[in-house]
């Protein structure tokens, strides 16, 4: 005599089979295929757009980083990035975030005023010449780029610290200005890490 399963049990068995099939397809096969295609077609981007210098990984084109001394003070011989609210010291990929402070928040207004004064003094310029991206953090806190205006503002300070011709450093900045995505999305920008690596080569 053949024992027939109840409708409820048959439904559970069918659901379990579907679970196994979709787990294999979407949980194993699809990720493996996508990873394989990415490694073959876009190996650099798939690996994090890592930047190597003298055989060592020094950062990523996609994630900003600080150029500071052991005390956390910005180094005069390097171009500096925009502020970051990601993590205690900034640019922490595990704490990607903005400050979430509104434009009328007293703490944000005070921080902007302090940054404007510090950036102006550090670069030897008037406070009115400090561009917005030198004062505010990006939404992610990981922005690797600065505006051409902020890069040009830093030229004289970097050139003096490295005993280089300012015109030569200014030309280096010009060569590293990236255009808008697709020609119309976003704004022109300068990748700070790539600019600093080019600066390091220039000084040799």
N, C-alpha and C positions, 0 to 999 in steps of 0.2 A: 504493500500500500504506500503510495507516494504522499509524503507530508508536504502540504502547501503552506508557504509562508503567508502570514497575514499581510494585508495591504500596508499597514504601518511599517512593518519590518522591511518589506520590499522597497518602500520609499527611503528608508534609512540606508539600505544597502546601495541604492542608486545614487543617493546623495554622497555617500562615502566614495564610491567609484568616481563620481564627478570631481570630488575634492582631490583625489589622487591624480587624476588626469590634468586638472588645471594647475596643481602644484608643480608637476613635472614640466608642463608647458610654460607657465608664466613665472614660476619660482626658480626654475633651473635652466631650461632651454633658452628662453628669451633673454635673460641676463647674460648668458654665455655668448649667444650670437651677437648681442649688442656690444658687449665688451670686445669681442673679436673684431668686429667691423671697425669699432673706434680705434683699436690698436693698429689696425692695418691702414686705415684711411686718415686718421687724425691722431697719430701716436703722441705728438707733443702736447696737444690740448687734452687728450685723455689722461695723460700723466700729470696734469696740473699746470701746464705751461711753465715748467721750471726753468730758471735761468742759471746757467753754469758759468763760472769764472775760474780760469786756471784749473779746470778739472773738478771743481767743487760746486755744489749747489748753493747759491747765495740768496735765493728767494724765488718768487713767482711773479710773472707779469700781471697776474690777476689780483694779487694781495699786496697791499702796501706794507711798509715796515718803517720803523724809526731808524734814524741815523744819529745816535746819541752816544755819549760816553758812559762809563760805568755808573755815574751818578744820575743818569737820565737827562743830562743837559745836551741840547743840540750842538753838533759839531760844525764849526764854521767852514770847514773845507768841503762840506757836502751840501748838495741841494736838499732842502727839507720838505717833507710831505705836508699835507693838510692835517689838522687835528683829528684825533680818533677817540671815540667814546667806547670802543670795543675792548673791554677788559680794563684792568687796573692801569696798565702801562700803554694801552692802545694797540690796535692792530692784532688782537687776539682772535684767530679764526673760530675758536670755540665759544666766543662771546660776542658774535657779530650783532651789533645793534647801534642805534642812535641814542642820543640822550633823552629823546621824547619830550623835551622841554619846548613849550610854545613860544612864539616870537615875543610875547609880552612878559615872559617869565623873568623875574628879577635876577635869578641865578644865571640864566643864560645871557642876559644883558650885561651883567657884571663880568662874566667870563669873556664875552666878546670884547669888551673894553680893555680887559687885561691883556688878551691876546694881541689886540691891535697895538697896544703900547709896547709889548715885548717884541713883536715881529718888526715894528718900525725901528726900535732901538738896536735889535740884533743885526738888521740889514742896513742901518744908517740911512733911513729914508723918512719922509714925512708920514705921519699917521694917515693922512688923507689918501696916500698912494697905496695903502695895503688893500689888496683885492679880497672879495668875500670868501673865497675858498681857503684863505689863510686864517680865517676867523671861525669858520663853522665846520663841524664834522659831517661826513656823508651819512646817508641813511644806513648803510651797512657798517660803517666804521672801518671798512677795509679798502677803500678807494686807493688804487695804486697811482692815480694820476693827479696832476695839478693843472691849473690853467696856464697858458703861455704867459699871461700877465704876472702870475706869481713866480714863474720860473725866471723871467727877465728881471724881476725885482731883486732876485737873489744873486744875479750875475756878479756885480761888483764885489760883494762880500766873499763869494767863493774864489774869484780871481785873486783878490788880495791875500786870502789865506793860503793860496797855492802858488803865489808869485807868478801868475799867468797873465797874459794880455787879456783885458776884459773883452775886447772885440772878438778875440778867438773863442772865448767862453760863450759869448752871445751868439756867435755863429753856430756853436755846438747845440745850443738850445733851439735855434731855428731849425736845424737839421732833424731834431727829435720831436717836432710838433706833429701830432697825429690829427687826421681830419675827422669829420663827422661820419658816423656809421651810415653807410649807403649814401653818403653825400649830403644828408639832410637831418639825420637823427643825432641829438646830443650836441656837444660843443667840441671845439678843438681842444686838445689836451696834450700833456707831456708825461710820459711814464717816468717816474722819479728814479726807479732802480736802473732802468736802461740808460737814463741820462747820466747817472753817477758812475756807471761802469764805463761809459764813453769818456767821461771826465777823467777817470783813473788812467785810461789808456792815453789820453791826451797829455797828461803830466809826466809821462815816462820818456 
